[in-house]
Amino acid sequence: MTARIISGLEIAAEIRSELKKRVARLQAAGKTPFLGVVLVGDDPGSLSYVKSKEKGAIEIGITENTIRLPGDTPESKVIEIVEELNRNPQVDGILVQTPLPGHIDTEKVLYYISPEKDVDGFHPVNLGKLLRGQPCFLPCTPHGIQQMLVRCGYDPAGKHVVICGRSNLVGKPLAAILLQKAKGANATVTVVHTGTSHIANFTRQADILVAAMGSPLCITADMVKEGAVVIDVGVNRVEDKSRERGYRLVGDVDFDAVKEKAAAITPVPGGVGPMTVTMLLQNTIESAERRTGIL
Ligand SMILES: NC(=O)c1ccc[n+]([C@@H]2O[C@H](COP(=O)([O-])OP(=O)(O)OC[C@H]3O[C@@H](n4cnc5c(N)ncnc54)[C@H](OP(=O)(O)O)[C@@H]3O)[C@@H](O)[C@H]2O)c1
C-alpha cells in the first residue's frame, strides 16, 4: 500500500478561503480583526514563525501588528505590553511568541493574557475549559491536526489514537480535544512518552498515530499498523551538506518507509505546519466575531 499524502497546504488553503468570507462579513459590520503579536529577541525560529503569521494575516485581511522587543527586555515590561493589549479595544487576539529569553518566566507572561484574547489557547482558563468540554480557544497545532483528520475523512470517532509526546503545546491538548464526547472527537486516546516502556507495543495498535516528539525519523515502519493514518508533527533540522543552507527538515516519522504501510500520512514540511498558523487566524476571527456579537 502506498499512502495518500495529506497536504496541509491544501487543507489550510481551503480553510483560509472560508476565513476570508468571515473577515468580509466582519468588515461589512465595520470591524477588521486585529492580532497583536509580541516578539522578544531574535531567535531565528521565532522570527520565521512570526513572519508566516504576518503573511497569513495579510492574506486573509486580518490587521496584524508585531511589537518587536530586544532580547534583554525585562519581564515586567513584557507583562506591561500584554496588559496594554488586553485593554486596547481594537485588539481581538494576543500572541506572545515563544520561546521567550531565559530570564523571562513564560508561564507567568502567558497567564497575563486575557483569556478572551488568548488566541493561542494556552491560558490555564482556556485549557481548563478545553478539558471540561466547554467552548474556548483551542490550541492551534492540535486543533489543526483535528481539522486535517476530519476534513480528509478520517473522523477520530471510535478510533484508537496514539499520541507520541505529552507536551503542553501539542500532546496534552490534542489528547484533551480528541477524547471529548463531541463531533470530530470521541476517540480512544493513548499518550506515550519517554517514561513509556516498549512504545512500539502502543504505536502498533494505533488507527491514527500522531508523532509529536521532536525526535527525527524515530517512528519506523515496524512501529506502524498496516493501514494506519499517520500525522507527523515533528520539525527537525538534520545536517545535509547537499543543501546550500547545510540542513534539511525532517519529521519524527521515517516518511519513505512508513508511507508504504500507512493508509495516509502527512509530509514534513507541508503537513501540520501550515495548519497551525491557519488555526491561529481562525481563532482571531472567532474572537472578533464574539466581540462584535456576530457569533
Ligand atoms: N508543525 C507545527 O506547527 C509544530 C508545532 C509545534 C511543535 N512542532 C514540532 O513538534 C515536535 C514536538 O514539539 P513539542 O513542543 O511538543 O516538543 P517537546 O516539548 O520537546 O515535547 C516532546 C514530547 O515528546 C516526548 N518524547 C521525546 N522523545 C521521545 C521518544 N524518543 N519516545 C517517546 N517520547 C518522546 C517527550 O517526553 P517527556 O515528556 O517524557 O520528556 C515530550 O513529552 C518538535 O519537532 C516541534 O518542532 C511542530
The ligand as an ORCA input file, in Angstrom:
! r2SCAN-3c Opt
* xyz 0 1
  N       4.320     21.873     12.732
  C       3.968     22.627     13.768
  O       3.160     23.532     13.647
  C       4.537     22.332     15.101
  C       4.013     22.934     16.237
  C       4.553     22.580     17.475
  C       5.605     21.679     17.539
  N       6.121     21.160     16.391
  C       7.210     20.185     16.420
  O       6.723     19.025     17.069
  C       7.764     18.406     17.806
  C       7.335     18.281     19.257
  O       7.157     19.576     19.794
  P       6.833     19.816     21.323
  O       6.853     21.255     21.568
  O       5.623     19.025     21.674
  O       8.151     19.133     21.955
  P       8.592     18.910     23.465
  O       8.036     19.970     24.350
  O      10.051     18.701     23.410
  O       7.887     17.541     23.862
  C       8.271     16.344     23.278
  C       7.494     15.219     23.891
  O       7.849     14.014     23.239
  C       8.312     13.068     24.199
  N       9.431     12.353     23.571
  C      10.584     12.855     23.093
  N      11.348     11.881     22.564
  C      10.657     10.740     22.731
  C      10.916      9.389     22.420
  N      12.040      9.005     21.808
  N       9.978      8.472     22.723
  C       8.825      8.850     23.339
  N       8.529     10.098     23.678
  C       9.435     11.030     23.373
  C       8.736     13.860     25.412
  O       8.577     13.040     26.540
  P       8.821     13.517     28.059
  O       7.637     14.362     28.401
  O       8.859     12.267     28.808
  O      10.104     14.302     28.016
  C       7.754     15.024     25.374
  O       6.547     14.698     26.026
  C       9.004     19.278     17.583
  O       9.741     18.746     16.490
  C       8.422     20.619     17.196
  O       9.305     21.374     16.381
  C       5.604     21.461     15.176
*
